[in-house]
Amino acid sequence: MKSVYNFVITPKGKRYNNTKKIGDKELVVNTEIYNHQYVNREAIVISTPIIGKDLGIKPGDTVITHFNVFRRWHNVRGKEKNSRSYFNEDTYLVSFDQIFLYKRNNKWTAPKGYCFIQPIKETDKFGIEAEKPLMGIIKYSDGTVRVGDLIGFKPKTECEFIIDGVKLYRVLSNLITIKYEHQGDEETYNPSWTQSC
């Protein structure tokens, strides 16, 4: 199956990541369908668009998508609905701007327009936050900045993702505002709860 303008994808696993394995039991941690934090964001590409931007993504690649792709919701009458990307339970159609990261040969790559930033620990001993606000180290880049650069970004522009057990912020590349010099004491911050995601 091919689409003219959209990528055809299938979820990697289920539509929601709302269960945790504890011993030989499975615990349901969330039953709300509208909570975006428990929506699966990983998918496998079945086919690429016939017409459209070439992002370098190929069939078989793993992609990280927008959280609304697999999410269900209730309309004003209370009827449960699928997202506009829904084709059938195993097939979804997404546009290029709904794909934020792709993996081929166990290597993640950011398409043009996005960077993924790992937060760093707060060093102020009087600070109450665990991580420094609006700062981080580039983990995956679209080429705008280099991987490993210490950067700052605009407030309220980051979107949280857990990629391979690491907390990252997705930020549009054009919203990165400054590149800092490394001081040598920067330590990445990854909360322990991300390891179970």
C-alpha positions in Angstrom: 0.0 0.0 0.0 1.3 3.4 -0.9 -0.1 6.9 -0.3 0.3 9.9 -2.6 1.3 12.5 0.1 1.6 10.5 3.4 3.9 7.9 5.0 2.1 4.6 5.7 3.1 3.3 9.2 2.1 0.6 11.7 2.5 1.0 15.5 5.5 -0.7 17.1 3.6 -2.6 19.8 0.2 -1.4 20.9 -1.4 2.1 20.4 -0.9 2.9 24.1 2.1 2.2 26.4 0.0 2.1 29.6 1.2 -1.2 31.1 4.3 -2.1 33.1 5.7 -5.7 33.6 6.3 -6.4 37.3 7.6 -9.9 37.8 5.2 -12.2 35.9 2.3 -9.8 36.2 1.2 -6.8 34.1 0.1 -3.6 35.8 -2.1 -1.1 34.0 -0.8 2.4 35.0 -3.3 4.5 33.1 -6.8 3.9 31.7 -7.5 7.3 30.2 -7.4 7.3 26.4 -6.9 11.1 26.2 -3.7 11.3 28.2 -0.9 11.9 25.7 1.9 10.7 28.0 0.8 7.0 27.6 0.3 7.1 23.8 2.8 5.0 21.9 5.0 7.1 19.6 7.1 4.5 17.9 6.1 3.0 14.5 7.5 1.1 11.6 7.4 2.7 8.1 5.5 0.5 5.6 5.8 2.8 2.6 6.9 6.4 1.8 4.8 9.0 -0.1 4.8 9.0 -3.9 5.0 12.8 -3.9 6.5 14.9 -1.2 9.6 15.9 0.7 12.4 13.4 0.9 13.3 13.1 4.5 15.7 10.2 4.0 13.2 7.8 5.6 12.8 4.4 4.0 10.4 1.4 4.4 11.4 -0.6 7.5 12.7 2.4 9.4 11.5 2.9 13.0 10.0 6.4 13.5 9.0 8.6 16.4 5.7 10.2 15.6 3.4 12.9 17.0 1.5 11.7 20.1 -1.9 12.3 18.4 -1.3 9.7 15.6 -2.4 6.6 17.6 -4.4 8.4 20.3 -8.2 8.0 20.6 -10.5 10.8 21.8 -14.1 11.6 22.6 -16.2 14.0 20.5 -18.7 16.4 21.9 -21.3 13.7 22.0 -19.0 11.4 24.0 -18.4 9.0 21.1 -14.9 7.5 21.0 -13.1 8.4 17.8 -9.7 7.7 16.1 -7.2 10.3 15.0 -7.3 11.6 11.4 -4.3 9.4 10.7 -6.2 6.2 11.3 -6.8 3.9 8.3 -7.3 0.6 10.2 -6.0 -0.8 13.5 -2.6 -1.7 12.1 -2.2 1.1 9.5 -1.9 4.9 9.8 -1.2 7.7 7.3 1.1 10.5 8.6 2.5 13.6 6.9 6.2 14.5 7.0 5.7 17.0 9.8 4.3 14.3 12.2 7.6 12.4 12.1 10.3 13.7 14.5 13.0 11.1 14.5 13.8 7.9 12.5 16.1 4.9 13.2 18.0 2.8 10.7 20.8 0.3 11.5 20.3 1.1 15.2 21.1 4.8 14.7 18.6 7.6 15.3 18.5 10.5 12.9 16.6 13.8 13.2 14.9 15.0 10.0 15.3 18.6 8.9 13.8 21.0 11.4 14.2 19.1 14.7 16.8 18.6 17.3 16.6 16.4 20.4 18.2 17.7 23.6 19.1 15.9 26.8 18.6 18.1 29.9 21.5 18.7 32.3 21.5 18.6 36.1 21.0 21.8 38.0 24.3 22.8 39.8 22.8 25.6 41.9 22.8 24.1 45.4 19.9 26.4 46.4 17.9 25.5 43.3 14.7 23.5 43.7 14.6 22.0 40.2 16.5 18.8 39.2 17.5 20.1 35.8 18.6 23.5 34.4 15.8 25.2 32.6 16.0 25.9 28.9 19.4 24.3 28.5 20.7 21.0 27.4 23.1 18.9 25.3 22.3 18.0 21.7 21.7 14.3 21.4 20.3 14.1 17.9 20.6 16.9 15.4 19.4 17.8 11.9 22.7 19.4 11.2 21.8 22.9 12.4 24.0 22.3 15.5 26.5 19.6 16.3 25.8 16.6 18.5 27.3 17.3 22.0 26.8 21.1 21.8 25.5 22.8 24.9 22.6 25.0 23.8 19.8 27.1 25.1 16.3 27.3 23.6 13.1 29.4 23.9 10.7 28.9 26.8 7.7 26.6 26.3 8.9 25.2 23.0 10.1 21.8 24.2 8.2 18.6 24.0 9.2 15.7 26.2 10.1 12.3 24.7 11.5 9.1 26.2 13.8 7.6 23.5 15.6 4.3 24.4 15.1 5.0 28.2 16.5 8.5 28.0 14.5 11.7 28.6 14.9 14.1 25.7 13.3 17.3 24.6 12.3 17.8 21.0 12.9 21.4 19.9 12.5 23.0 16.5 15.9 23.8 15.3 15.0 27.5 14.6 14.0 27.9 18.3 17.6 27.1 19.5 18.7 30.5 20.7 22.3 30.2 21.9 25.3 27.9 21.9 27.2 27.9 25.2 30.8 26.9 25.8 31.2 23.8 27.9 32.4 24.5 31.4 33.3 20.9 32.1 30.9 20.4 35.0 27.8 19.7 32.9 26.2 16.4 33.7 23.2 15.0 31.8 20.0 14.5 33.7 17.9 11.3 33.2 15.4 10.5 36.0 15.2 6.9 37.1 11.6 6.5 36.0 12.6 6.7 32.3 14.3 3.3 32.5 10.9 1.6 32.9 9.4 3.3 29.8 
